[in-house]
């Protein structure tokens, strides 16, 4: 019998050794209008209009920022359709019929090394803002806002840890595009006048360490180094990564910039490279399609807006078509479950996990304390759950559920199979009322 811990460890082996499959020719692409950070959006095009790849076709409005919407292919705007977003909700998507001509928008241009070397931090900030570059590890936080800090930055940390089970999209990106990663790092170091950068990976990723050790020989004196961190979950959490890589312990709610640190996901770093070098927004991304519900788990490099239904046949189809499936957008610990395969790859979708559905009976809490012992932010999940059940708002606020990072460990370790994390999410909403 395979233990739960061993099973999680082995899931990455399904795809980490496989080269990414390039799939950039869907018949239609679908671009999300609004998202979790930008609840409103407007379009600049009308049905029947021709659009170019990389063209700005609309804008999303957030509470204190805006995000341009870029087309990821050239073709015709057909209209709006509803599909499942990575947040698990049905949302409006712009439908564009691909003309397979790959006609680029005139705004795309390559900058020379000399032009890049002359860019100021403010100019880079503007370029990254116009490219709508966001945190591609899943946070979707606008990268240009991080660039606006006036704090002195001494250390850049690049998060290549990818600690969730199953997901290996960043792993493959790091192996397949090391020079893009490194040049992206150099651009950010230039912007902040930063002399030191660490590419953080798990110690067990020997292939990545060997690759970057060799490639970095070409960048001697750059200040970039590989930093091997521990192999536990959630090591990819910002606070845990900073502690392991630098020895600095952030206080709750403290920004890394207060300690002279700025950090980005490794995929975000490649996005920054493309924006600075070619004036390109992110219209392609690595994604892992995996799980016991499909025949051949794989990594893909796809256009943003590609439907999952285009990719499942390339994985050999469903392993047991007669069994109902569970579809998880993102990692199994922090991702969102959706009821069907009618989902779209957005910028921040790192993976789609397909599992055969199994029924688990929830048992009464036995107060074993597993959720308390595993919580990385030292909350009392069982107490929060009980307060939610009784709608004790004052008790909920005192238990401080807003500190929860929704890592899912309380649910995973629960011996009674209770979805504890869901109760914490409800508590966070109640605490904000």
Secondary structure, 3 states (H helix, E strand, C coil): CCCHHHHHHHHHHHCCCCCCEEECCCCEEEEECCCCCCCEEEECCCCCCEECECCEEEEEECCCCEEEEECCCCEEEEEEEEEECCCCCEEEEEEEEECCCCCECCCCCCCCHHHHHCCCHHHHHHHHHHCCCECCCCCCCEHHHHHCCCCCCCEEEEECCCCCCCCCHHHHHHHHCHHHHHHHHHHHHHHHCCCEEEEEEECCCHHHHHHHHHHHHHHCCCCEEEEEECCCCCCCCHHHHHHHHHCCCCCCCCCHHHHCEEEEEHHHHHHHHHHHHHCCCCCEEEEEEECCCECCCEEEEEECCCEHHHHHHHHCCECCCCCCEEEEECCCCCCEEECCCCEECCCCCCEEEEEECCCCCCCCCCCCCHHHHHCCCCCCHHHHHHHHHCCCHHHHHHCCHHHCCCCCHHHHHCCCCCCHHHHHHHHHHHHCC
